[in-house]
Amino acid sequence: MSCSPEVITRLYRIRKTALEMLKDRGYSVTDEEIQISRDGFRDKFVKENFKRESLEIIKERIKDDGKLEKVCVVFSNDPKNTGVKELKTVVTHMKHENINKGIVIIQHKVSPFAKNVVNEGRGTLEVFEEAELLVNITHHDLVPKHELLTPEQKQAVLENYTIKEFQLPRILKSDPVARYYGLTRGQVVKITRKSETAGEYITYRYVVDK
């Protein structure tokens, strides 16, 4: 497959956002990887007979419980609806490589049956459309800073306010920023907004499914 300059620029921006997303989730991503130039990206990845699968990213992080977690970011080659077969191929790949989480970046939509594969993954498989990652939404001036609290930090907040977690304001797991950070049900996120009077205004949100 040959790539036009427009497609190269598009894929460059999407992969950069994906790397920034992984770094913000705590995975071992270097600044050099994120800051690679468009021309450097083209020279490294866009070879003869280019396929999107060559853009795959595999990274690791240490979770709060001290265990190692691996994630892979896979770019779908299907220009239309990504189907069951392709997602199951990703799941098989994850099992062979001992990868805990998979992120599939699709060009268009996921077929209705393929959505079941994602749901069956119970959080181990995420899907983003390319259009969702063209721009890093967390860099927008109107998006406040979000920080995922550790279990210890979450408990400290609940004790400080003498409340139960479900009494906190909520944020949907499907919220674009929640999806960017990979938030899951039961977690608590700290949100810091700029305030003209107080300088900063801090709130906390409890992640819910719906």
Stockholm file with secondary structure:
# STOCKHOLM 1.0

chainA/1-210         MSCSPEVITRLYRIRKTALEMLKDRGYSVTDEEIQISRDGFRDKFVKENFKRESLEIIKERIKDDGKLEKVCVVFSNDPKNTGVKELKTVVTHMKHENINKGIVIIQHKVSPFAKNVVNEGRGTLEVFEEAELLVNITHHDLVPKHELLTPEQKQAVLENYTIKEFQLPRILKSDPVARYYGLTRGQVVKITRKSETAGEYITYRYVVDK
#=GR chainA/1-210 SS CCCCHHHHHHHHHHHHHHHHHHHHTTCCCCHHHHTCCHHHHHHHHCCTTCCGGGGCEEEEEECTTSCEEEEEEEECCCSSEECHHHHHHHHHHHHHTTCSEEEEEESSEECHHHHHHHHHTTTSEEEEEGGGGSSCGGGSTTSCEEEECCHHHHHHHHHHHTCCGGGSCEEETTSHHHHHHTCCTTCEEEEEEEETTTEEEEEEEEEECC
#=GC SS_cons         CCCCHHHHHHHHHHHHHHHHHHHHTTCCCCHHHHTCCHHHHHHHHCCTTCCGGGGCEEEEEECTTSCEEEEEEEECCCSSEECHHHHHHHHHHHHHTTCSEEEEEESSEECHHHHHHHHHTTTSEEEEEGGGGSSCGGGSTTSCEEEECCHHHHHHHHHHHTCCGGGSCEEETTSHHHHHHTCCTTCEEEEEEEETTTEEEEEEEEEECC
//
